[in-house]
Amino acid sequence: MFGLFRKHKPVKIRSRNENTKYGVAAKDVKELLKKGCKLLQLPSSDAHVCLYADGTKVTEEFFPTLPDNTELVVLCRDQTWSGVVCDLGQLLSTDRHADGLIEAAKGLLSDEQTPKRRKILMDLLLNLEDRSELESREEHEDWFTGVDARFKTKSAYMKFNCESRIRGYMKEVDGATKTIQKAKVREEFLKTSKSLAQMVKTARHNGCYFDRTEKQPDRLCTQEGWFTCQGSYEQKVCQSLHSINPYGSRESRIVFSTWNLDHRIEKKRTIIPALLEALQNHKSSDINLNYFYRLLFTRENLKLVHIVCHKKGAHNLLCDTNEMFRRASDSEKQKVKGKRRRLV
């Protein structure tokens, strides 16, 4: 009897295969299905309705508890709905042109209120609008917004970006000179620093790491420009599967600037102090420059990591004391033996 006075509840309905939504008011599920099937032109036999958000089936008992304007999906007999993921699955599996996909995603986004689903759709749009196949400034002007005019291709700029990071590491090595009080140690450190700078220059500041036109062993990305996070310093792989293609859009290029080339054995806390300590009682000619070069400037000790995977606390990893000093060559050993014989 009380059902006769039940208040009509306003909801939004749509079918499984269409994005268009309709406002409907109904006092119960039976009335909702009757109106919905007629409006959406669906067969009413064994039709049912569920929540758009997660696919929960809406029963007569559940219906009165729904907030006004809840989004629902009306389904035919054999149809199922698993929530917004189902919507995205249909979007991704379609064979329409990329522009059609983008418009469809924007259509979903324009009417979406849930922050989490909006984030998913925004990430989807970012990848759909990928233009990584374009390379020159003329082809993709938007990508070069804010980039110095001397860079004519994406690869040239990305190479420079990596070189700038390596130059920054070299600058930090040079800066350590100011902390040295003993003149003799400072002199030996300057010699070491100068030699390291020459090695970095010879390697062209390892700009190849970010340049997708380089050969496979040298670059950190795919030929298309995709970079994958290598995980924090103590992990073998990224547990979150972070990836990015800075060649795809201006936004991705800017976001990529927050990714780090992280030193597993830390530069400031460990490597530079170890080099300074080694020069306290040794000459620069005794130092294994190749070892320190590899630790400071190469992939042997550098990991490309998403900002979330970049742990700024102490890594507690040390330099190998067996590698810090040069090992005498066979010719040098012979000279030492010869001197000893003459002394005898």
Secondary structure as the mmCIF struct_conf table of DSSP 4:
data_model
#
loop_
_struct_conf.conf_type_id
_struct_conf.id
_struct_conf.beg_label_comp_id
_struct_conf.beg_label_asym_id
_struct_conf.beg_label_seq_id
_struct_conf.end_label_comp_id
_struct_conf.end_label_asym_id
_struct_conf.end_label_seq_id
HELX_RH_3T_P HELX_RH_3T_P1 PHE A 2 PHE A 5
HELX_LH_PP_P HELX_LH_PP_P1 ARG A 6 HIS A 8
STRN STRN1 LYS A 9 SER A 15
TURN_TY1_P TURN_TY1_P1 ARG A 16 ASN A 17
STRN STRN2 TYR A 22 ALA A 26
BEND BEND1 LYS A 27 ASP A 28
HELX_RH_AL_P HELX_RH_AL_P1 VAL A 29 LEU A 40
TURN_TY1_P TURN_TY1_P2 GLN A 41 GLN A 41
TURN_TY1_P TURN_TY1_P3 SER A 45 ASP A 46
STRN STRN3 HIS A 48 LEU A 51
TURN_TY1_P TURN_TY1_P4 TYR A 52 ASP A 54
STRN STRN4 LYS A 57 LYS A 57
TURN_TY1_P TURN_TY1_P5 GLU A 60 PHE A 62
HELX_RH_3T_P HELX_RH_3T_P2 PHE A 63 THR A 65
BEND BEND2 LEU A 66 LEU A 66
HELX_LH_PP_P HELX_LH_PP_P2 PRO A 67 PRO A 67
TURN_TY1_P TURN_TY1_P6 ASP A 68 ASN A 69
STRN STRN5 THR A 70 LEU A 75
TURN_TY1_P TURN_TY1_P7 ARG A 77 ASP A 78
BEND BEND3 GLY A 83 GLY A 83
HELX_RH_AL_P HELX_RH_AL_P2 VAL A 84 SER A 93
BEND BEND4 ARG A 96 ARG A 96
HELX_RH_AL_P HELX_RH_AL_P3 ALA A 98 SER A 110
TURN_TY1_P TURN_TY1_P8 ASP A 111 ASP A 111
HELX_RH_AL_P HELX_RH_AL_P4 PRO A 115 LEU A 128
TURN_TY1_P TURN_TY1_P9 GLU A 129 GLU A 129
TURN_TY1_P TURN_TY1_P10 SER A 132 GLU A 133
STRN STRN6 SER A 136 SER A 136
TURN_TY1_P TURN_TY1_P11 ARG A 137 GLU A 139
HELX_RH_3T_P HELX_RH_3T_P3 GLU A 141 PHE A 144
TURN_TY1_P TURN_TY1_P12 THR A 145 GLY A 146
BEND BEND5 VAL A 147 VAL A 147
TURN_TY1_P TURN_TY1_P13 ALA A 149 ARG A 150
STRN STRN7 THR A 153 THR A 153
HELX_RH_AL_P HELX_RH_AL_P5 LYS A 154 GLY A 175
HELX_RH_3T_P HELX_RH_3T_P4 ALA A 176 THR A 179
HELX_RH_AL_P HELX_RH_AL_P6 ALA A 183 THR A 202
TURN_TY1_P TURN_TY1_P14 ALA A 203 ALA A 203
HELX_RH_3T_P HELX_RH_3T_P5 ARG A 204 PHE A 210
TURN_TY1_P TURN_TY1_P15 ARG A 212 THR A 213
BEND BEND6 GLU A 214 GLU A 214
TURN_TY1_P TURN_TY1_P16 GLN A 216 ASP A 218
BEND BEND7 LEU A 220 LEU A 220
STRN STRN8 CYS A 221 CYS A 221
TURN_TY1_P TURN_TY1_P17 GLN A 223 GLU A 224
STRN STRN9 PHE A 227 THR A 228
TURN_TY1_P TURN_TY1_P18 TYR A 233 GLU A 234
BEND BEND8 LYS A 236 VAL A 237
TURN_TY1_P TURN_TY1_P19 GLN A 239 SER A 240
STRN STRN10 SER A 243 ILE A 244
TURN_TY1_P TURN_TY1_P20 PRO A 246 GLY A 248
HELX_RH_AL_P HELX_RH_AL_P7 ARG A 250 PHE A 256
TURN_TY1_P TURN_TY1_P21 SER A 257 THR A 258
STRN STRN11 ASN A 260 HIS A 263
BEND BEND9 ARG A 264 ILE A 265
HELX_RH_PI_P HELX_RH_PI_P1 LYS A 267 ILE A 271
HELX_RH_AL_P HELX_RH_AL_P8 ILE A 272 ALA A 278
TURN_TY1_P TURN_TY1_P22 LEU A 279 GLN A 280
BEND BEND10 ASN A 281 HIS A 282
HELX_RH_3T_P HELX_RH_3T_P6 SER A 284 ASP A 286
STRN STRN12 ILE A 287 ILE A 287
HELX_RH_AL_P HELX_RH_AL_P9 LEU A 289 PHE A 297
BEND BEND11 THR A 298 THR A 298
TURN_TY1_P TURN_TY1_P23 ARG A 299 ASN A 301
STRN STRN13 LEU A 302 VAL A 305
HELX_RH_3T_P HELX_RH_3T_P7 ILE A 307 CYS A 309
BEND BEND12 GLY A 313 GLY A 313
TURN_TY1_P TURN_TY1_P24 THR A 321 GLU A 323
BEND BEND13 MET A 324 MET A 324
STRN STRN14 PHE A 325 PHE A 325
HELX_LH_PP_P HELX_LH_PP_P3 ARG A 326 SER A 329
HELX_RH_AL_P HELX_RH_AL_P10 ASP A 330 LEU A 343
#
